[in-house]
Structure formats: structure tokens, C-alpha cells
């Protein structure tokens, strides 16, 4: 049932023709679709790309994607003409549009692709969408690793990952002979209606609820956005006065859970693991953190586990940083387009009221997760423990294309609060675990004496300014090689959080 709902939602997010078209229905190349997509893309990329690039150059790069499908094809710009060559002859020659005419170059590219399609069985097998995709594949081979085109189906799937599947946010479980609420997602229709864990659900959509069918009942929670689910609910906390209440929930998009409360690394500590950043991450983090800090004995130390976190929505990482920093710069972004230049600042309050914070990172910590860790380290708010991170410090701007696909174009570089670039360099931790247990013991022993053995490497890393060469990057990263996180990280976190002198010495930035 859940899989069926996902497929229905994907179809709703795609242009109608995409879901209705059979696999072999496209007998001809749709030049109009290709022209519209490529025209829009060229117009969007040219003023925003991080490095200057002309519209004719991008179009020719893209048309080289025809040769990726059929090596017998070759497209060139000669004598102010766009020429398409086959294995033994000139297939097409058309006047080149003006260099600034994105629409003209998109239409001309579609004419070239149509002529190639007519002459090439390989292109005919690829179809219109395959040719459009190969145009972008070849175009973005000349850009950075993160600029890309996503076809309509993939774009719709990714959108579901960010916004979440439509549902109620309610999960049910069997308890004896009853069905109870076992979890309620933050900012969901269920939480908005006041549902809480432990409440008894006696019916769903008029059907009696009992433990043997709880899986089926949970499947009924998901469905199309805007549709309704009716529940009969009793609150056992009301005691004998409790009576069944009818509730109607309207399904909405529920962001997947990305923040988890993990076992503490030591008494008096708490661990929150963030696996990625989607539209619900900031709220999920704030909700869990507020619950922790409202306990009768709140934790005195917080571990923020970002190991394996590949990033996601930058705004959500900023919200998490904002809930831990009373003030200060979170990050700066710089690009060619004036709209790409931003200074992101903390505007909220520290929800932990000054509790010690450790951030765990590893070689798979990337993008928005690196930005969050760097913001906390550079502002002296947290000790970062682990290894060098991936080093993705480029920001993409996203636009929807006429075919329902999406275009991701890198348009800015990220600078940490102290001015050093994340791209390629990554984040140097204040306590390095990737050099082994003996090295960690030595670092902790010196931290107890007020000295940080990572100080030279940290100074070198924080002093770098863009542009930076590969040799300089490797020289820095070699001090704490990227690695996969492990138990040594938690052991170091416990030692740092458990000793104020060690913690203060490790805060070096």
C-alpha cells in the first residue's frame, strides 16, 4: 500500500504525459520539448555559473552528448554555422544564433539533435529524454561535480525525499488487545491534532482497530495530500472519565525523520544524530533538544553526531546552528551572481544554555553538515572530533525545467566564519581520531595540561584563503586523514565532555 501511494504521488508530481506515455510510444524526436528545456537551461546557467561560460560554448558541449550515444556523430561551430557531421557526410548546417541568444541556441540545438536522431539508430533507441539527458551530462562534464540535470522521474522522487510522503505523521502499534499510538511526527497533522503516544485507537476510517491488522492500519496513514483519515481515539490519562473521541486528520507532507536521540556517551550527556538535512530537520532538532533540556536534570554535555551526513538543505543546517549559537556568523557564500553572496548569521538563542558541545565528523561528513560543524567550531561553541571531512563547499541553485526535470547549478563557494574555504579543504577537527588510539591518548593528555597538539594543523587550515591549490589542500588534510567514524570518536567525546580543562583547551580555533 505504501509503495502504491508513492507511485501515485510521483505521477502527480510529473507532467501528465510522463505517466501516460508507454515505453515505445515516442516514435519521433520531440524537438519542441528539447528546445524548450535547453533554452530555459542555457538562459538560467549563463549568469549564475560559478565560473564564466558563454551560451554557444555550453550548447556545443551539450551537443557533444550526441557523440556519447553515437560516436559517428560530430557537432562543430565553423564559419558562423553549426554543423552536424555523420560518418561520411555533412548532415546539417544551420546559421549560429547570436552569442547571447539562449532561446536561439536552444532551438538550434534541438534542430541538430532532430537531424542526428533521423540518421542514428542509437539515438532513436535513446529517445527524446535520453538525448536531453545526454546533452546535460556532457555539458556538466565541464563544470564541477555537483552541477547536474535530474530527469522528471528522479526530480519527483528527490522532492518526495525532501518534503516527505503525504500522511498523518501517526504510527500505531499493538499493546495487548488494543491498538495504541506509538509515535507522532513533529509538525504533522497528528501532532497538530494533539495526538500523543499511548492514546488508544479503536477505529480507523470506520474499521475496528485491533493488533492483528496494525500493519494494514499504518499503511492507511499514508496517501494523497489533502485526503482524510478518521480515527476513534481515547486518552487513557483521563481514567474512568475517558470517552472515545472522533478525530479527522487531513494528510500532509511529512518530512522523513533525520534527527535521532541516541544512547549517551557518558552519564550526564546526550547524543543527537543528524543523518541529513531536509525541510523538517530544524524543527525536529529543536523539538528533541527542548525535550532534553526540559528534563528535571538536563544534560550538561551534548554530542552532535554528523558522521556519514552528506548534507541536504542548507537552510536547515543554518537553523540547527542558530539553535546552538547565541550570535555570530554561521557562513558566508560568494559567487558571480550578486544574489549568491550571503552572510548567514545566528539570530536565535542557545537552547542548551551554554552546555558543552562536541561534534562528531568523519570522511563522509559533507556539505551542509560541514557548514554546521565549521560554524560551531569557528565560533568557539563546540569541539569537533573525528577526521577530515569530505570538503564540499559549493552551493547549488535549483530551478524547474519545462519537462518537469530540475537543474542544479553551482553558483557560490562557502567560506567558514573565519574566512577559510570548505571546498576541497574540508574541516580539520580539534581532536583527531583517524591517526589511531595512541594519538588520541597523547592529545587528551596534552589537553589536560592546556595544550592542543592539533594547534599547528588547525592554524594552517584556518589561515588558508581561496583560491587554493591541490598541493596546499593535501598538505593540510594529511594531518588528520579522512576516515570512517568509529568507537574511538565516542570515547574521545566522553573524555572531552567529562573534563572542563580538556574541553576548554580543545576549543582552539
Secondary structure by P-SEA (a helix, b strand, c coil): caaaaaaaaaaaaccccccccccccccccaaaaaaaaaaaaaaaccccccccccaaaaaaaaacccccccccbbbbbccccbbbbccccccbbbbbcccccaaaaaaaaaaaaaaaaaacaaaaaacaaaaaaaaaaaaacccccccccccaaaaaaaaaaacccccccbbbbbccccccccccccccccccccccccccccccccccccccaaaaaaaaccccccbbbbbbcccccccccbbbbbbbbbbcccccccccccccccccbbbbbbccccccaaaaaaaaaaaaaaccccccbbbbbccccccccaaaaaaaaaacccccccccccccccccbbbbbbcccccccccbbbbbbcccccaaaaaaaaaaaaaccccccccccccccbbbbbbbccccbbbbbbcbbbbcccccccccccccccccccccaaaaaaaaaaaaaccccaaaaaaaaaaccccccaaaaaaaaccccbbbbcaaaaaaaaaaaacaaaaaaaccc
